[in-house]
Amino acid sequence: MRSRSSTRLSISLILAMLIGLSTLVTPVTAQVATPGATPPDIVSVEATPDLPETVEEDTTPEVPAEVEIASPETVLIQPDGATPDPALVASPTASPIASPVTVIGGDVDLDVLFIGAHPDDEAFALSTYGEWNEFNDVEVGVVTITRGEGGGNAVGTEEGPALGFLREDEERRAVGVAGIEHIFNLDKVDFYYTVSAELTAETWDYEDTLERVVRVVRETQPEVIITMNPAPTPGQHGHHQVAGRLAIDAFYAAADPGVFPDQIENEDLDAWRTSSIFRARASGEGTPGPECAVNYQATEPTDVVYGVWAGTESEANGKTWAQLEREAQRIYASQGWADFDDAPTDPAEIECDYFTLIDSRAPFDPANTSSTAILEGAVLPADNGLPLGSEFYLTSDVFNVAPGEPFEVTAHLRAEGVDPSVEVPISAPEGWTVGELGEPVEVNGELQWTTQVTPAEDAPIDERVRLDATVTTDDGTAMTSEVVAVTADVTGQLEPLPEVAYFRQWVEEVGVPALDSLIFPVFSIGVGETRDISVDVTNTSTEPASGTVTLELPEGFEADRAAQEFTDLAPSATEAVSFTVANTAESLLTSNEGGDEGTYAFTITTSTDAGDSVQDAGINLVPSTTVPKAAATPVVDGVVDPDIYTGEALDLSRVWEGEPVDSPEDGSGSAHVTYTEEGIYVAVEVTDDELGTVLPMADAKRHWRTDSVEIAIDPLGTAGNTSTTFKVGVFPTTEEGEPAAYRDADAYQGPVSQTAPGFELASAVSEPYTGYVVETYIPFEALPADIDPDSATMNIFIYDSDTQDLNGQTRLGWSTWQGVQGDPYRWGKIDFEGFTAPADARTTPDEPIMPLEAAQSADSPMSVLQSPRDGVPLAGKTPVPEGDGLIVEEVTTEEGEHEITFTAQSGGNVHVFLLVDGEVTAEYRDSVSEGSTRSYAFPEVEGAEEAHILVSFVDEEERVQAIAEPLP
């Protein structure tokens, strides 16, 4: 058993292989609930520490829905002790608890805006934001695209919108530690963990979401945007990727008055030029301690990476900002973070937050190592720098440049009162030539100097180069830089995975080619398998080209030919060159144990008379197995019968995420698979020394929170993401003593009784506890397509928890890499021996059924209170035009009650709250028609520090309005 102090899955990702089998007793067989059974009620739980008390039923206002018809239509709701009309009064358990939001007054003007996907995405840079706020008076805001409805819940049984509101409350309180008061939730659904940006963009409606992000940027006018990694790097959540892409798109779109022009023409917004944009974190290596910002080495030398050390002490709190950040992180209790270890107190062990520059209009110094380097020139004046608001940046007409071939570079300067005769020297590597800049031209309010830069004839191929520029005016000096890549005339690149191709298409459309360095190209192959791969050869020169492509494969892999020729490839054309690659050494280690952290490196060399271009790439070797057909129909009873399961046992003991296990007894396992004409049988034996939280049947979902097994099947072997696969989480036991199963992240989520009719499950949990067996039957009909016997893939995972706080510690499995639960292309190869697909086989996956219910800002008192104070519409949606929506006629306090009266200028839905000291004590939901008047009465509030009547309105066109009326 691992100690509690070392049990955080999200902190450490460590690789290990431990082999062991368990002897289990006491079989327990459970009949899965029948289709159509009524799900049990959600169980309420105590509020977490520091949360306001949960609203109990007796806090529902005793006011009726007494309706009086007037002309125009008037509805008066007033107290007389009768029971409220349930159509007008929401269930008290359906609405969130509100955390107080500080009154700031007027429209908000932010310095920094973080754009993420979920509540808690900002959590690992709160020390930086808090330090900037305390010492530099920097105002930071957070855009959270979803409220995290698809995440786990370690504090209760809330899910869906209820969980979203709980997580919003956690986020608001957590970021408040860093002085952040402005949270903008965009109401998109958090549907489940996926590595697919394409699925995320489609589900969120990318263009609609971008419009909301741009509206928030134009409303809040941040000087700096910080966001997430937009690339499909291994394990990177698709939601995080899309959050990053939306932020980058918005950086450019918000500045362009031609993008979403209705915001400018109808909403009185201005195009806004954010000074710079960064992605949180960096690619490279550094060491902790006060010099962490100085000694960081980026993997790509041209990256501009700034570090902010978290060891600075907060004068207001008497603690380091690292300690304060950890206290804030523990507030995200629903995600299992409440037991995070204390932050280091030794300064030499405290790390930096790192930020990588994506683009900047403001001047910057790449060598700046101060804690405010990101802000200088944009939010804070730089020493001897240009006045704030000035812009100085370089652009190149191409990113990929060739040795000896000139290209154009333009210097842009936007600053008041600059003498056009100023010099703007551009520096380049030795051997490169930079032409004369000449006289500038004025374009859209900025001065532009354009010149030619010519790389050296012997400039190294496949390397990036940074061009630097400096300008000195009467007001000060500014620096900037631009990166280009020296590229051969003809290049060969491994055919990208679908998600990589989708990313590269976006990179090209938006114009951020430097981000492509985040991707390391790979392909997967099964043990003993032979497969075809393609190399895309592109000619960027002005002449036809001929040459060869050569693969230099690692030991244990062979290609059908050493080199492949291409002939007369036209300028700007791309041609696919194919190889057949085989794994010839079946003894090689697979998964994350093979090669270098799971990757066998190889090179692709493209040669022409002009020279060579080399791409580094990698092979992911996945395990493979042959599944024999069962001699007789198995009985699903939780017993591994060797006469039924005659194939090889699959080793599930490799750690792919989380803490290493202490021994095979602490965590290991094996799986056995067979099949019949009707479906697949899987039996998993798990050795374990500590049983995690045993859940009630009603909460047997989100299996990663406690001890469980996950079975994943891609029947066609072609899935780009898990939306066209079958994935089921299996719990060996529940409070009721029976096992349970739930589909969490695939083509159809929900209890298997509803989503996989015919699914069978049994378990055996040992006594005394040393582990368990789960056995399942998965009908072929439950899969999203029929099995392709030549291509099907499968994976099986063990989730190990050694605590009682719904917090997993270790993940083990068969084919294992970080984030592999979302990577069907890296699942193991399955050969169903003797299987013949039916003549009418389903060869196109079923359309996925996506969970789309999301918490809405119109139902969040926290958001409704904030919106009118900040001047930002709810969820970043289009606001109700002036003169439409609701007009407050009066707010009165008399005879022991408060009353608000408003007239609706258009039809829609309203949600009215009474908010007293941060707690919702009464609320109504109603629909209104054009011209109607509504009055809502509440018991008088006495002795409160702060009380408001809040009203949200969503009209028939989904436009929004928020009203916050203070009470005396």
ZAMAR-512108 format. One line per 5 residues: number of its first residue (from 1); for each residue x, y, z of C-alpha. Coordinates in steps of 0.2 Angstrom, whole numbers, plus 2048, in hexadecimal, padded with zeros to 3 digits. Layout:
BEGIN
NUM = X,Y,Z  ...
end
This chain:
BEGIN
1 = 800,800,800  807,811,7FB  806,81F,808  7F9,82C,807  806,83A,805
6 = 80C,833,7F4  7FB,82F,7EC  7F7,83C,7DF  7F4,836,7CE  7F5,847,7C6
11 = 806,84C,7CD  811,83E,7C8  812,833,7B8  81E,824,7BB  821,815,7B1
16 = 823,803,7B9  81F,7F1,7B5  81A,7E5,7C3  814,7D3,7C0  809,7CA,7CC
21 = 7F9,7BF,7CC  7EC,7BF,7DA  7E3,7B1,7E2  7D1,7B6,7E5  7C2,7AE,7ED
26 = 7B0,7B1,7F1  7A8,7B4,7E0  79A,7C0,7E0  78F,7C1,7D0  784,7D0,7CD
31 = 776,7D2,7C0  778,7E3,7B7  769,7ED,7B9  75C,7EB,7AC  759,7F7,79E
36 = 74D,805,7A2  74F,804,7B5  74D,814,7BE  75E,81B,7C4  75F,81E,7D7
41 = 75E,830,7DE  76E,83A,7E0  774,839,7F2  777,84A,7FA  788,84C,804
46 = 78F,858,810  797,868,809  7AA,868,808  7B3,873,815  7B2,886,812
51 = 7A3,883,806  793,88C,80B  786,881,813  77C,877,806  76B,87E,803
56 = 75E,872,80C  74C,870,806  746,87B,814  74E,88B,80C  743,88A,7FD
61 = 739,89B,7FF  727,898,804  720,8A2,7F7  712,89D,7EB  710,89F,7D8
66 = 701,8AA,7DA  6FD,8B1,7C9  6F3,8C1,7C6  6F0,8C5,7B4  6F1,8D8,7AF
71 = 6F3,8E1,79F  700,8DF,799  703,8CE,7A0  709,8D0,7B2  70E,8C2,7BE
76 = 710,8C6,7D0  718,8B9,7DC  716,8BE,7EE  717,8B4,7FE  708,8AE,808
81 = 70F,89D,80E  708,892,800  713,886,7F7  71D,88D,7E8  718,887,7D6
86 = 726,87A,7D2  726,881,7C0  72B,892,7C7  736,88D,7D5  746,882,7D3
91 = 74A,874,7DE  757,87B,7EB  763,86C,7E7  763,870,7D5  76C,881,7D7
96 = 77E,885,7DC  784,88D,7EC  78B,89E,7E8  79C,8A4,7EE  79D,8B6,7F1
101 = 7A4,8C1,7E2  7AC,8D1,7E6  7A4,8E1,7E0  7AF,8EA,7D4  7A3,8F5,7CB
106 = 7A3,8F9,7B8  7AB,8F0,7AA  7BA,8E5,7AE  7CB,8E9,7A6  7D6,8DA,7A8
111 = 7E9,8D9,7A7  7EB,8C6,7A5  7DE,8B9,79F  7E0,8A7,7A1  7D6,89C,795
116 = 7D3,88A,79A  7C7,87C,797  7C2,877,7A9  7C1,87D,7BB  7D3,87A,7C2
121 = 7DC,87C,7B1  7E4,88C,7B8  7E8,884,7C9  7FB,880,7C6  7FF,893,7C2
126 = 7F5,89B,7D0  805,89F,7D9  80A,8AA,7CA  7FA,8B2,7C9  7F9,8B6,7DC
131 = 80B,8BD,7DC  807,8C8,7CD  7F7,8CE,7D6  7FF,8D1,7E7  80F,8DA,7E1
136 = 80A,8E1,7D0  7F8,8E4,7D2  7F4,8DA,7C3  7E2,8D5,7C0  7E0,8C3,7BA
141 = 7D0,8BB,7B3  7CC,8A9,7AE  7C2,8A3,7A0  7BC,891,7A3  7B4,889,794
146 = 7AB,87C,79D  7A6,879,7B0  7AD,868,7B0  79D,85E,7B0  7A6,84F,7A9
151 = 7B4,84E,7B7  7B4,843,7C6  7AD,847,7D7  7B6,843,7E6  7AB,84C,7F2
156 = 799,846,7EE  78D,83F,7E1  78A,84F,7D7  78C,84D,7C4  788,856,7B5
161 = 782,868,7B7  782,866,7CA  794,861,7CA  798,86F,7BE  791,87C,7CB
166 = 79B,874,7D9  7AB,875,7CF  7A7,887,7CB  7A6,88B,7DD  7B6,882,7E0
171 = 7BF,88C,7D2  7B9,89C,7D8  7BF,899,7EA  7CF,892,7E4  7D4,8A0,7D8
176 = 7CE,8AD,7E5  7DE,8A8,7EF  7E8,8AF,7E1  7DD,8BF,7E1  7D3,8BA,7D1
181 = 7C1,8C0,7D1  7BC,8BE,7BF  7B6,8AD,7B9  7AE,8AB,7A8  7A6,89A,7A5
186 = 7A1,897,793  794,889,797  79B,87C,78B  79A,86A,790  7A8,861,798
191 = 7A3,850,790  7B1,844,795  7C4,842,794  7C9,841,781  7D9,844,778
196 = 7D0,84A,769  7CF,85D,765  7C4,859,756  7B7,851,761  7B8,85F,76D
201 = 7B7,86D,760  7A8,864,758  79F,862,769  7A2,873,76F  79E,87B,75E
206 = 7AF,883,75C  7A9,893,753  79C,897,760  7A8,894,76E  7B5,89F,765
211 = 7A8,8AD,764  7A5,8AC,777  7B8,8AC,77B  7BB,8BB,76F  7AC,8C4,777
216 = 7B4,8C2,789  7C5,8C8,782  7BD,8D7,77A  7B3,8DB,78A  7C2,8D8,796
221 = 7D0,8DF,78B  7DE,8D4,793  7F0,8D9,78E  7F6,8C7,790  7EE,8B7,78D
226 = 7F4,8A6,794  7ED,896,78E  7F0,883,78D  7FA,878,781  7F0,878,771
231 = 7F9,869,76A  7F5,856,76A  804,851,774  803,840,77D  7F5,840,78A
236 = 7F0,852,787  7DD,854,78A  7D4,859,77A  7CA,866,784  7DB,86E,789
241 = 7E1,86E,777  7D1,877,771  7D2,883,780  7E3,888,77A  7DE,889,768
246 = 7CF,894,76C  7DA,8A0,776  7E7,8A1,768  7D9,8A4,75B  7D1,8B1,766
251 = 7E2,8BA,768  7E1,8BE,755  7CE,8BE,753  7CB,8CB,761  7D7,8D7,758
256 = 7CE,8D6,747  7BE,8E0,746  7B9,8D5,737  7B7,8C6,743  7A6,8C5,74C
261 = 7A2,8D7,746  791,8D6,74F  79B,8D8,760  7A1,8E9,759  792,8EF,750
266 = 785,8EA,75C  78D,8E8,76D  798,8F7,76D  7A8,8ED,76F  7B8,8F1,767
271 = 7C5,8E6,75F  7D2,8E2,76C  7E5,8DF,769  7EB,8D4,777  7FE,8D7,779
276 = 804,8C5,77B  7FE,8B3,77D  807,8A5,786  804,893,78A  806,88E,79C
281 = 815,882,79E  823,87E,792  82C,870,78A  83E,86E,791  847,86B,7A1
286 = 84B,876,7B0  84F,874,7C3  845,87B,7D2  84B,889,7DD  84C,89C,7DC
291 = 856,89B,7CB  849,890,7C2  845,89E,7B6  857,8A0,7B1  85D,88E,7AF
296 = 84E,887,7A5  853,87F,795  846,87E,787  845,86F,77C  843,87B,76D
301 = 851,888,770  847,895,767  838,894,773  837,8A3,77E  833,89C,790
306 = 830,8A7,79F  830,8A0,7B1  828,8A7,7C1  82F,89F,7D1  822,89A,7DD
311 = 82D,89D,7EC  829,8AF,7EE  821,8B3,7FF  810,8BB,800  812,8CA,80B
316 = 7FF,8CA,80F  7FF,8B7,814  810,8B3,81B  811,8A4,80F  81A,8A1,7FF
321 = 80F,8A1,7F0  813,88F,7ED  80A,88B,7FE  7FC,896,7F9  7FA,88E,7E9
326 = 7F9,87D,7F1  7EC,883,7FD  7E2,889,7EE  7E4,879,7E5  7DD,86F,7F3
331 = 7CD,879,7F1  7CA,86F,7E1  7C4,861,7EC  7B8,859,7E0  7C7,854,7D5
336 = 7D0,84B,7E4  7DC,859,7E7  7D7,85C,7F9  7E6,851,800  7F4,859,7F5
341 = 804,859,7FF  80B,869,806  815,873,7FA  828,873,7FD  82F,87F,80A
346 = 841,87D,804  844,88B,7F8  84F,880,7EE  840,874,7EB  833,881,7E6
351 = 831,881,7D3  82C,88E,7C6  81D,890,7BC  822,891,7AA  81A,89A,79B
356 = 81E,898,789  81B,8A6,77D  810,8A3,76E  80F,8B4,767  811,8C6,76C
361 = 80C,8D7,765  815,8E0,774  828,8E1,775  831,8D4,77F  842,8CE,784
366 = 845,8BB,782  853,8BC,78F  848,8C4,79D  848,8B9,7AC  83E,8C4,7B8
371 = 82E,8BE,7C0  824,8CB,7B6  82D,8C8,7A5  81C,8C2,79D  814,8D3,7A3
376 = 822,8DF,79E  81E,8E9,78F  80C,8E4,790  805,8E6,7A1  814,8EE,7AA
381 = 821,8FA,7A3  831,8F2,79E  841,8FB,7A4  845,908,797  837,901,78C
386 = 82A,908,781  81A,90F,789  80D,902,78D  801,8FF,77F  80F,900,772
391 = 812,8F1,766  822,8EB,75E  823,8DA,755  82A,8D1,746  821,8C7,739
396 = 828,8BC,72C  81F,8B8,71B  824,8A6,71D  828,89A,72C  832,88D,722
401 = 841,895,71A  84F,88D,70F  862,890,710  867,89E,704  855,8A2,700
406 = 84F,8B4,705  83F,8B7,70E  836,8C7,715  836,8CC,727  82B,8DB,72C
411 = 82E,8E5,73C  81E,8ED,743  81E,8FC,74F  80E,903,757  812,911,763
416 = 80D,923,765  819,931,75F  826,926,757  832,92E,74B  831,924,73B
421 = 843,926,738  847,91A,747  852,90B,743  84C,8FA,746  85B,8EE,745
426 = 857,8DC,742  864,8CF,747  866,8BD,740  873,8AF,742  884,8B0,73B
431 = 885,8AE,729  873,8B4,726  870,8C5,71D  863,8D2,722  85F,8DF,715
436 = 85C,8F2,718  84C,8F6,720  849,907,717  83B,912,71B  82C,90C,724
441 = 81A,90C,71E  80B,910,729  7FE,902,729  7EE,903,734  7F7,90E,741
446 = 808,905,741  819,907,739  81F,8F9,72F  830,8F5,729  833,8E7,71D
451 = 843,8DF,717  84A,8CF,710  854,8C3,71B  85E,8B5,713  864,8A6,71C
456 = 876,8A0,71A  879,894,70D  87F,887,71A  871,88B,726  86E,87A,730
461 = 85E,872,729  850,86D,735  854,87A,742  84B,88A,748  853,89B,749
466 = 84D,8AA,752  84F,8BB,74A  850,8CA,757  84C,8DC,755  84E,8EC,75F
471 = 847,8FD,75E  84C,90D,767  841,91C,768  840,92C,773  836,922,77F
476 = 840,913,781  847,902,779  83D,8F3,775  842,8E1,76F  839,8D4,766
481 = 83C,8C4,75C  835,8B8,74F  839,8A6,74B  83B,89D,73B  840,88B,736
486 = 84E,887,72A  846,879,71F  84C,86F,710  844,872,700  83D,860,701
491 = 837,859,712  830,848,717  825,847,726  81C,837,72E  80A,837,729
496 = 802,83F,738  7F5,837,744  7E4,83E,741  7E4,84A,750  7F5,850,74B
501 = 7EF,854,739  7E0,85D,740  7EC,867,74B  7F8,86B,73D  7E9,871,732
506 = 7E4,87D,740  7F6,883,742  7F7,887,730  7E6,890,730  7EA,89B,73F
511 = 7FC,89E,73A  806,897,74A  812,88B,741  81E,88B,750  812,881,75A
516 = 815,872,74F  825,86F,759  81A,868,767  816,859,75D  822,849,75C
521 = 81C,83E,74E  818,82C,752  80F,81D,74B  80A,80D,755  80D,7FB,750
526 = 808,7EB,758  815,7DD,75E  819,7D3,74F  80E,7DE,744  811,7E4,732
531 = 809,7F5,72D  80A,802,720  810,813,724  811,823,719  81D,831,718
536 = 817,841,711  824,849,705  821,85C,702  82B,866,6F5  82B,879,6FB
541 = 837,87E,6ED  833,886,6DC  83A,877,6D2  835,865,6D0  83E,859,6DC
546 = 844,847,6DC  84C,83D,6EA  84B,830,6F7  843,82D,708  84C,822,714
551 = 846,81A,724  853,817,732  84A,80B,73D  84F,805,74E  854,7F3,752
556 = 846,7E7,752  83C,7F0,743  83F,7EE,731  838,7F7,721  834,7EE,711
561 = 841,7F9,708  84F,804,70E  84A,813,704  83C,819,6F9  83E,825,6EA
566 = 833,833,6E5  835,83B,6D3  831,84C,6CC  827,852,6DB  81F,862,6D6
571 = 822,873,6DF  816,875,6EE  810,863,6EC  80F,855,6F9  811,842,6F5
576 = 80F,833,700  81D,827,701  819,816,708  822,809,712  81D,7F9,71A
581 = 825,7F7,72C  825,7E8,736  829,7E4,748  836,7D6,747  83B,7D4,759
586 = 82C,7CF,763  837,7CF,773  838,7E2,773  830,7EA,781  81F,7F2,77D
591 = 815,802,783  81D,80E,78E  82B,801,793  832,801,781  83E,80C,779
596 = 840,81D,781  831,81F,78D  827,815,780  82E,81B,770  83A,813,764
601 = 842,821,75B  846,821,748  84A,82D,73B  842,832,72A  84F,839,71E
606 = 84A,842,70E  858,844,702  859,84F,6F2  868,856,6E8  865,866,6F3
611 = 868,85C,704  860,852,711  851,855,71D  850,84A,72C  840,848,737
616 = 841,83F,748  833,834,74B  82E,825,756  825,814,757  819,810,765
621 = 81A,7FD,766  809,7F6,76D  806,7E5,774  7FC,7D8,76A  7F3,7C8,76E
626 = 7E9,7BB,766  7D8,7B8,76E  7D2,7A6,76C  7BF,7A2,76A  7B7,79A,779
631 = 7B3,787,777  7A3,78A,781  799,799,786  7A1,7A0,796  797,7A2,7A6
636 = 79B,7B4,7AD  79E,7B0,7BF  7AD,7B9,7C4  7B8,7A9,7C3  7C6,7A8,7B6
641 = 7C4,797,7AE  7D4,791,7A6  7C9,785,79B  7C0,795,794  7CE,7A2,794
646 = 7DB,798,78A  7E4,7A7,783  7F3,7B0,78A  7F1,7BA,79A  7F3,7CD,796
651 = 7FF,7D5,7A2  7F6,7E5,7AA  804,7E9,7B6  80C,7F8,7AD  80A,809,7B5
656 = 805,816,7A8  800,824,7B4  801,828,7C6  80C,822,7D4  817,812,7D3
661 = 810,803,7DC  81B,7FC,7EB  81A,7EA,7E5  80F,7DE,7DB  804,7DC,7EA
666 = 801,7EF,7EA  7FB,7EF,7D8  7FC,7E3,7CA  7F0,7D9,7BF  7ED,7CE,7AF
671 = 7DE,7CD,7A3  7D7,7BE,79A  7CD,7C0,78A  7C2,7B4,77F  7B3,7B6,774
676 = 7A4,7AD,76D  799,7B1,75E  78F,7BD,768  79D,7C7,772  7AD,7C9,77B
681 = 7B1,7C2,78D  7BE,7CB,797  7C4,7C5,7A9  7D0,7D0,7B2  7D9,7CB,7C2
686 = 7E0,7D9,7CD  7EC,7D7,7DB  7EA,7E6,7E7  7ED,7E9,7FA  7E1,7F7,7FE
691 = 7CF,7F8,7F8  7CB,80A,7F3  7BB,813,7F6  7AC,807,7F4  79E,812,7EB
696 = 78B,810,7EC  784,808,7DC  77C,819,7D8  78E,821,7D7  796,813,7CE
701 = 79D,81E,7C0  7AD,828,7BD  7B6,818,7C0  7C8,820,7C1  7C4,827,7D3
706 = 7C6,816,7DB  7CB,803,7D8  7C4,7FE,7C7  7C7,7F6,7B6  7C5,7FF,7A6
711 = 7C2,7F5,796  7C5,7FE,785  7C1,7F7,774  7C3,7FF,763  7BA,7F2,758
716 = 7C0,7F9,747  7D1,7FF,74D  7CF,80F,744  7C8,81B,752  7D0,82C,753
721 = 7C9,82E,764  7BE,824,771  7AD,82B,76A  7AD,81C,75E  7B3,80F,76B
726 = 7AC,805,779  7B2,809,78A  7AB,803,79B  7B1,805,7AD  7AE,7F7,7B8
731 = 7AD,7F8,7CB  7B1,7E7,7D4  7A5,7EC,7E2  799,7F9,7E9  791,7FD,7F9
736 = 783,7F1,7F4  78F,7E3,7F3  78E,7E1,7E0  799,7E6,7D2  794,7F4,7C6
741 = 799,7FB,7B5  797,80B,7AC  79C,812,79B  7A5,823,79E  7AE,829,78E
746 = 7A9,821,77E  79B,820,771  78D,81E,77E  78F,823,790  785,81D,79F
751 = 781,80D,7A9  784,7FD,79F  772,7F8,7A1  76D,807,796  77C,808,78B
756 = 781,7F6,788  772,7EB,78A  778,7D9,78C  788,7DE,795  78B,7D2,7A3
761 = 797,7D4,7B3  79C,7CA,7C1  7AA,7CD,7CE  7B3,7C4,7DC  7BB,7CE,7EA
766 = 7C7,7C5,7F6  7C5,7C4,808  7D0,7C9,810  7D3,7D5,803  7E2,7D2,7F7
771 = 7D9,7D7,7E7  7CB,7D2,7DB  7C5,7CB,7CB  7B8,7D3,7BF  7B1,7C9,7B1
776 = 7A7,7D1,7A3  79D,7CC,793  79C,7DA,786  790,7D6,778  796,7DA,766
781 = 786,7E3,764  78B,7EF,772  79A,7F5,768  799,804,75D  79E,7F9,74E
786 = 7A1,7E7,74A  7B2,7E0,74D  7BF,7E1,73F  7CA,7D2,743  7D9,7D9,73A
791 = 7D9,7EA,743  7D0,7EA,753  7D9,7F1,762  7D6,7EF,775  7DC,7F5,786
796 = 7D9,7F1,798  7DE,7FC,7A6  7DE,7FA,7B9  7DB,80A,7C4  7E2,808,7D5
801 = 7DD,812,7E4  7E4,810,7F6  7DA,81D,7FE  7C8,820,803  7C7,832,7FC
806 = 7C2,82D,7EA  7D3,831,7E4  7DC,825,7D9  7EF,822,7DB  7F5,817,7CD
811 = 7F0,811,7BC  7F6,801,7B4  7F2,7F8,7A4  7F6,7EE,795  7FB,7FB,787
816 = 801,80A,791  806,81C,78E  801,82C,797  7EF,830,791  7EE,81F,788
821 = 7DC,81D,78E  7D7,82A,780  7E3,824,773  7DB,815,769  7EA,815,75D
826 = 7F5,80F,76C  7EA,801,772  7F0,7EF,770  7ED,7E5,761  7E0,7D7,762
831 = 7DE,7C8,756  7CE,7BF,759  7D4,7AE,753  7C8,7A6,747  7BC,7B5,747
836 = 7B2,7B9,737  7A9,7C9,736  796,7C8,731  791,7CB,71F  788,7DB,725
841 = 795,7E0,731  794,7F2,737  7A4,7FA,730  79F,80C,734  79F,811,747
846 = 78F,816,74F  78C,829,751  792,82D,763  785,832,76F  78D,841,778
851 = 788,847,789  784,859,786  77C,860,796  786,86E,79D  784,87A,7AC
856 = 77E,88B,7A6  784,89C,7AC  772,8A2,7AD  76F,895,7BB  77F,89A,7C4
861 = 77C,8A8,7D1  78F,8AA,7D1  78F,8AE,7BF  77F,8B9,7BF  786,8C4,7CD
866 = 797,8C6,7C4  790,8C9,7B2  789,8DB,7B5  797,8E0,7C0  7A4,8DB,7B3
871 = 79A,8E0,7A4  79D,8CF,79C  78D,8C6,796  789,8B5,79E  794,8A7,796
876 = 79B,8B3,789  78B,8B2,780  783,8C0,775  77A,8CC,781  768,8D1,780
881 = 768,8E1,776  764,8F1,77F  752,8F4,780  74E,8E1,77F  74E,8D5,78E
886 = 749,8DA,79F  747,8EB,7A6  747,8EC,7B9  738,8F7,7BE  73B,8F8,7D1
891 = 743,8EE,7DF  73A,8F2,7F0  73B,8ED,802  72C,8EE,80C  721,8E4,818
896 = 72E,8D7,81B  732,8D3,809  73D,8D8,7FA  735,8D9,7E9  73C,8DB,7D8
901 = 731,8E0,7C9  737,8DF,7B7  72F,8E0,7A6  734,8D5,798  737,8DD,787
906 = 73A,8CC,77F  735,8BA,783  741,8AE,78C  745,8A5,79C  74A,8AD,7AD
911 = 753,8A6,7BC  751,8B1,7CC  75C,8AF,7DB  75C,8B6,7ED  76F,8B6,7F1
916 = 773,8BA,804  785,8BA,809  78A,8AF,7FB  77C,8A2,7FD  76C,8A0,7F3
921 = 75E,8A0,7FF  750,8A0,7F2  74E,89F,7DF  741,89F,7D1  741,899,7BF
926 = 734,8A0,7B3  731,8A3,7A1  72B,8B4,79B  723,8BB,78B  725,8CB,783
931 = 71D,8D9,78C  71A,8D0,79C  71E,8D6,7AD  724,8CB,7BB  726,8CF,7CE
936 = 72F,8C3,7DA  72E,8C5,7EC  73A,8BE,7F9  73B,8BE,80C  744,8CD,813
941 = 756,8CB,816  75C,8D1,827  76E,8D2,82E  776,8CD,81E  787,8D5,819
946 = 782,8D4,806  772,8CF,7FE  76D,8CF,7EC  75E,8CB,7E1  766,8C3,7D1
951 = 75D,8C0,7C1  763,8B7,7B1  75A,8B8,7A1  75C,8AE,791  751,8B3,783
956 = 74A,8A9,775  75A,8AC,76A  766,8A6,778  76B,8B8,77C  76F,8BC,78E
961 = 76C,8C9,79C  771,8C9,7AE  76B,8D5,7BC  772,8D7,7CD  767,8E2,7D9
966 = 76E,8E5,7EA  763,8E5,7F9  764,8F1,807
end
